[in-house]
Amino acid sequence: MSNNRSVEFFDRQFERQIHQPESALNPFEQAALPHLRGRVLDFGCGMGNLAMAAARAGCSVLALDASEVAISHLRQWAIAEGLPVEAQVADLSRYRVNGEFDTIVSIGLLMFLDCATAQRALADLQAHLVPGGTMMVNVLVEGTTYMDMFDPDMHCLFPRDFLQTRFAGWEVLSCDQQDFAAPGDTVKAFSTIVVRQPAEPEHK
């Protein structure tokens, strides 16, 4: 993703945000806060607002993003506050998760991968969540007409029922569909799900 148009789009956005007062958590990040515990993976962390909030709440955090601008900012921020955030620049179209996590969050990331890669990445995330762990996933879905941030060759607008289908059999803690007005009379259509993976059955 290093030469991806989407990364360049957000690099420019992050450069502007660095020089602004500390940003508040967006609504999706606010919804994730009550579910954060233990070892947290923030897959597509952006500027790191949620990663820092998780660390302040006592979690240890691995925060990944393709933006060098965002990760450099997050590293300095975490050091300044002395918080346990490991921030890494990563090509998330190729990344393979190592270890297990109590909580995995991917807000606003998977739609910037082609659909096959996004499916593979989501399966990898699911495989590294501990039994009984919690996952929050937020994506843009069909009905989205604001396309300025997408690379023409690498993006995926998911079916609106994609997340419910993908997490069939998991405990659904919340599931929302929200449409937001975007520039030029366009729309961003989001689907968000918070789920708990079933615990391993007890051995008798």
C-alpha positions in Angstrom: 0.0 0.0 0.0 3.0 2.3 0.1 2.2 4.0 -3.3 -1.6 3.7 -2.8 -3.7 6.8 -3.5 -5.6 6.2 -0.3 -2.5 6.3 1.8 -1.5 9.6 0.1 -5.0 11.0 0.8 -4.8 10.2 4.5 -1.2 11.4 4.8 -2.3 14.8 3.6 -5.2 14.7 6.1 -3.0 13.6 9.0 -0.4 16.3 8.2 -3.2 18.9 8.8 -4.4 17.2 11.9 -1.0 17.1 13.6 -1.0 20.9 13.7 -4.5 21.1 15.2 -5.5 20.7 18.8 -5.9 17.0 20.0 -8.8 15.4 18.1 -11.7 13.9 20.0 -12.6 10.3 19.4 -14.9 9.9 16.4 -18.3 8.2 17.0 -17.0 4.7 16.0 -14.0 5.0 18.3 -16.3 6.2 21.2 -18.4 3.1 20.6 -15.3 0.8 20.8 -14.1 2.3 24.2 -16.3 0.2 26.5 -15.1 -3.0 24.9 -11.4 -2.5 25.1 -9.5 -4.8 27.5 -6.2 -6.7 27.8 -3.9 -6.8 24.8 -5.4 -4.7 22.0 -4.7 -4.7 18.3 -5.7 -1.5 16.5 -5.6 -2.5 12.8 -5.6 0.8 10.9 -5.0 3.1 13.8 -4.8 6.4 11.9 -3.6 9.2 14.2 -3.9 6.9 17.2 -6.6 8.5 19.3 -8.2 5.2 20.1 -4.9 3.5 20.7 -4.0 6.2 23.2 -7.4 6.0 24.9 -7.0 2.2 25.2 -3.5 2.6 26.8 -4.8 5.2 29.2 -7.5 2.7 30.3 -4.8 0.1 31.1 -4.5 -1.9 27.9 -1.3 -2.7 26.1 -1.7 -1.8 22.4 -0.2 -2.7 19.1 -1.2 0.0 16.6 -0.7 -0.5 12.9 -1.1 1.9 10.0 0.3 2.4 6.5 0.8 6.1 7.1 4.3 7.0 8.2 3.0 10.5 9.2 0.4 9.0 11.5 2.7 6.4 13.1 5.5 8.9 13.7 3.0 11.2 15.5 1.6 8.3 17.6 5.1 7.1 18.6 6.0 10.6 19.9 2.7 11.0 21.6 2.9 7.6 23.4 6.5 8.3 24.5 5.5 11.7 25.8 2.7 10.2 28.0 4.7 7.1 28.9 2.0 4.7 27.6 2.3 1.1 26.4 1.6 1.7 22.7 3.7 -0.1 20.1 3.1 1.8 16.9 4.3 0.3 13.6 4.2 1.3 10.0 2.7 -1.7 8.1 1.5 -2.5 4.7 -1.9 -3.9 5.9 -2.6 -5.4 2.5 0.2 -7.9 3.2 0.5 -7.9 7.0 0.2 -11.2 8.9 -0.8 -11.0 12.6 1.4 -12.5 15.2 0.3 -13.5 18.7 -3.2 -13.4 20.2 -5.2 -10.4 21.3 -8.1 -9.9 23.8 -9.5 -7.1 21.7 -9.1 -6.4 18.0 -10.4 -3.2 16.4 -10.4 -2.3 12.7 -12.3 1.0 12.1 -12.4 2.4 8.6 -9.6 0.3 7.1 -10.7 -2.9 5.3 -12.5 -1.0 2.5 -9.2 0.4 1.4 -8.1 -3.1 0.4 -9.4 -5.0 -2.6 -12.2 -7.3 -1.6 -10.2 -10.6 -1.7 -7.4 -9.0 0.3 -9.9 -7.6 2.8 -11.5 -11.0 3.3 -8.1 -12.5 3.9 -7.1 -9.8 6.4 -10.4 -10.2 8.3 -9.9 -13.9 8.5 -6.4 -13.4 9.8 -7.7 -11.0 12.5 -10.4 -13.4 13.5 -7.9 -16.2 13.9 -5.8 -14.2 16.4 -8.6 -13.2 18.8 -8.5 -15.2 22.0 -11.6 -17.3 22.8 -14.1 -15.0 24.5 -12.3 -11.9 23.0 -14.1 -9.0 21.4 -13.8 -7.6 17.9 -15.1 -4.4 16.4 -15.1 -3.9 12.7 -16.3 -0.8 10.8 -16.4 -0.6 7.0 -17.9 1.4 4.2 -20.6 -0.6 2.3 -22.6 -0.5 -0.9 -24.5 2.8 -1.2 -21.3 4.9 -0.6 -20.9 7.4 -3.3 -18.0 9.5 -1.9 -15.0 7.9 -3.7 -12.3 10.7 -3.5 -10.3 8.7 -0.9 -10.2 5.4 -2.7 -7.4 4.0 -4.9 -9.2 2.9 -8.1 -7.5 -0.4 -8.1 -7.7 -1.2 -4.4 -10.9 -0.7 -2.5 -14.0 -2.7 -1.5 -17.5 -1.6 -0.8 -19.0 -4.5 1.1 -22.6 -5.7 0.9 -24.7 -4.2 3.7 -25.1 -7.5 5.4 -21.5 -8.6 5.0 -20.5 -8.2 8.7 -23.6 -10.0 10.1 -22.9 -12.9 7.7 -19.2 -13.0 8.4 -19.7 -13.2 12.1 -22.6 -15.7 12.1 -22.3 -17.8 15.3 -20.6 -15.1 17.3 -22.3 -13.2 20.1 -23.4 -9.8 18.6 -23.0 -7.0 21.1 -24.1 -4.3 18.7 -24.6 -3.9 14.9 -25.4 -0.6 13.2 -25.9 0.8 9.7 -25.3 4.6 9.4 -25.3 6.9 6.4 -23.5 10.2 6.5 -23.6 13.2 4.1 -20.3 13.7 2.3 -18.9 16.5 0.0 -20.6 17.1 -3.3 -23.9 15.6 -2.3 -22.4 12.2 -1.8 -22.8 9.7 0.9 -20.7 7.5 3.2 -22.6 4.4 4.2 -21.0 2.6 7.2 -21.6 -0.8 8.7 -20.3 -1.4 12.2 -20.4 -4.6 14.3 -19.1 -5.4 17.8 -18.9 -9.2 18.5 -17.6 -11.6 21.0 -16.0 -14.8 19.9 -17.5 -17.9 21.5 -15.4 -19.2 24.4 -13.8 -22.6 23.9 -16.1 -25.4 25.2 -15.3 -26.8 28.6 -13.4 -30.2 28.5 -15.2 -32.9 30.4 
